[in-house]
Amino acid sequence: MCLGIPGQITEITNPEHKLAIVNIGGVKRQVNIACIVDEQHPPEKCIGDWVLVHVGFAMNRINEQEAAETLQLLQEIAQSYT
């Protein structure tokens, strides 16, 4: 089973290598965005996009509502272990 964590792209650090900074719950990580870019949606247009991140890759774009719902569920799961 794979788990994708929602995050928002805040910066493109290397468009040639398709690397970006993603904010995941206040933690910023560099991720590879190669899976979500194409000629119609190049790296520079990805800033502000919400994405699902898995093992350092943005696997696909999601909307802000989906991201918020998923983050809320993950928070509830984490609280159930405390």
C-alpha positions, 0 to 999 in steps of 0.5 A: 500500500502506498500513502501520498501526503498532500502538500502545496508547491511553494517554489520551483528550485530547478525547472530543468531537473523538475525540482520544487519545494513543497510545504507539507503541514508546515514542513518544507521538502524538495520533491521531484515534480516530473510526474505532474508537468507537461507542455501545457503545465510546465514547472513554472505554472506549478507554484500553488498547486496541491499535490500528493507526495510519495517518496519524494515525488509529486505523483498527481495534482489534487484540489485544495478541498481534497488536500484539506480533507486528507490532512484532517484525516491524517491528523485524526489518525495521529491523535488516536495514537496519543 
